[in-house]
Amino acid sequence: MRGRMWKLAIYLFLLGFILNLLGIVTHVVVSSFAKRWFGKPLPPAFTTDWFTYAWREFELSHVLFITLFIALAVVFIALAIGFPAAYVLARRNFNAKPVLLLLYFLPLLIPQMTYGIPLATTLYGFGVGGTVIGVILAVLVPMVPLAVFILLPFFEQISFNLEWSAQMLGASRLQIFRRILLPLMLPGILTAGLLVLVNTISNFELAFLLAGGGSQTLVVALYYNVFAGGVRPVYSIDAMAVIYMCTVMAVLLVALRFVRPTQMVFRLDGRRN
Amino acid sequence: MARIRSDSRSELDLVAILCLTPSLLYVLAMFVYPFLYGIYISLQPKKRDAGIFSNYVAFFNDAYQCNTIKTTFMLALPTTIAVVLVALFLAYGMRRGIWFERTITTILVLPISLGVVFLSEGILGFYGHNGWLNQLLLAVGLIQNPLELTHNSIGVIFSLFMQNFPFCFLMLLGYISGIDPSLESSARMLGAGPWTIFRRVMFPLIAPGLIIAFALVFVMSFAVFPSAVMVGQPAGSTRTISIAAYQQAFEQYDMSYASAIAVIMGLCQLAALVVIVLVRRRMTIATTMGVGKR
C-alpha cells in the first residue's frame, strides 16, 4: 500500500514536470500565432503575420544561415581533430593519459561563463572577436572534448583483432583507416556529429560573448530581442522563438533516431556515454 | 609481441603523437592559455599606477560588486538542494525501471536541448503576471491576487531548476540502477524495512554519486547568466557574479577588472568543489567505520 502511494507520488511529480514543460512550450507557440493577447486564457484571433514580420525584421534568413554555417563548421572541425585523438586515447597506454583525459574533461566541467570571459578577451585581442570565426573558435572549446568523449567508447568497442588481421594481411595504416575503422566507426561519427550539432545550435554563453553584429546565432539574436523587451511586439519574439525551437527539434528528432537520450548527459563515472 | 608490454610503458609512436597534437594544441591554445592570460591581465589594472591586486581590492571593497557573490550563492544553493533532493527521490523510486522510460527520458532531454534562453522566454509567458498559471489559480479561486513568479529570484531558481533537474535526474537514474539489486534483496531477507534499506544499504552506496551530482549542479548554477537576466531582476535582486563580470567586460570595457571577477567566480566554484570533496571523504570514512563496527 505504502509502496503504491510512493509510486503514485513519483508519477504525479513527473506528470507535473512534463505538464509544466508542455505549458511553457505551448504558451510560446500560441503567443506566436496570436493577433493580440492580453489577460485571456486564449487569444481572441489568430494570425501568421508575426512569422513574416519576424523573418523580415530580425533578418532571420541571414541569422539562420550564419547559425547553420557555424554549426556545420564546428561539427566538421570537432570531428576532424577529435577523431584521431579519441583513437589514440582508446587504443594506446601512456603515462600522461589520465592528465590528458582530465584536461579534455575540464572544458565540459567548468561553466562556459567562467572561462568564456578570458577566452573572449584573448580572441578580441587577436582581432577575431565579433566575427563568425571568433564564434566558431570559441564554441569549439567544449565541442572538441565532447566529440572525443563520445567517440571514445565507440573505438573501445572495435576489437583490436580486426586491425591486427588487416595489418597481417598487408594493409597499410591508411588502408586500415579507410577500410576498417571508418566503416565501423560510422555510428559513432554520426552520434558525435549530431550531438555536437544540437549543442552548438543551442549553445548560448560562448556564442553570446563572441558574437558581433553580423555573427549572431539564432539563440543569441533571440536573447537580445527578449532582453530589449518592449521594443518589438512580444508575439514576434515568440515567433522567432518558435522558429528556433523548430530548428533544434528538427535536429533533435533526427538525433534521437540514432542516440539514446541518456547519451546527452554526463555519466557519473566521469565520462560521457 | 606488442601486447605483452606492461601497462605503464608508453605506447606512443610518431603517428599517435601526430594524432593527438591537433586537439591537444587546441585545448592548450584556446582553454589553458586564455585561463592563464585572464589571471595575468587581472593583475594588470587599467590604471597605470595601481598595485597589481587593485582590481581584487576594488571588488571586495565595493559592496555593490561584492554582494554579487552572496546573491549568486543564494540562488545556486537552494536550486542545487532542490534539484538533487527531487532527483534522488525520483531516481530512487524508479531504480527498477519505469513505464514509458524512453518517452519520459526523451521528454526530459527536451529542456536541455532547447536551452535556457527558450525556456526563460516560455517561463515569462506561462508563469508571468498574466500567465496561464495565474489565470488558472485566479479562476479556481485559490488566490486573490496574481502571484509574482517572474522578474525576481523565484523565477531564476525555477528556470535553473528546469535546466538542471533533467540532467541530474538522468545522471542519478543511471547511477542508482547500476547498483547490484541482490544487496537490496539480501537486506530485505534479513528483515530490513524500506526505510532501513535506504538508510543502511542504498544511501551509503548512492552517496558518492550524489555528491558528484551535487557538485556539478552547484557549479553550473553558480555561473547562471541568461536566466538571471531574462527571468530575474538583473539590476537588483538577481545581479549575479557573471552579470558583474559581463558588465565590466562589455559595458565598461575594463577587461582587466572583468578578468579579475571571472577569476573570483572560478575560485568560488573551486572552493565549493573542495568543500564538497572534503564532505565526500568524511562520508566515505563514516560508512567504512559503520561497516567495521558490525
Interface residues (C-beta under 8 A of the other chain):
Chain A: R2 G3 W6 K7 A9 I10 F13 L14 F17 I18 N20 L21 G23 I24 V25 H27 V28 S31 F38 G39 P41 A80 I81 G82 P84 A85 Y87 V88 L89 R92 N93 F94 N95 L100 L103 Y104 L106 P107 L109 I110 P111 Q112 M113 T114 Y115 I117 P118 L119 A120 T121 T122 Y124 L137 A138 L140 V141 V144 P145 V148 F160 R173 V198 S202 N203 F204 E205 F208 L209 V219 L222 Y223 V226 F227 I237 D238 A241 Y244 M245 V248 L252 L256 R260 P261 T262 M264 V265 F266 R267 L268
Chain B: R3 D7 S8 R9 S10 E11 L12 V15 A16 L18 C19 L20 P22 S23 L24 Y26 V27 M30 F31 V32 Y33 P34 F35 Y37 G38 I39 I41 V86 F89 L90 G93 M94 R102 I104 T105 T106 I107 L108 V109 L110 P111 I112 S113 L114 G115 V116 V117 F118 L119 S120 E121 G122 I123 L124 G125 F126 N130 G131 W132 L133 Q135 M162 F165 P166 F167 L170 M171 L172 L173 G174 Y175 P194 G209 I212 A213 L216 V219 M220 F222 A223 F225 P226 V229 M230 S242 A245 Y246 A249 F250 M255 A258 S259 I261 A262 M265 G266 Q269
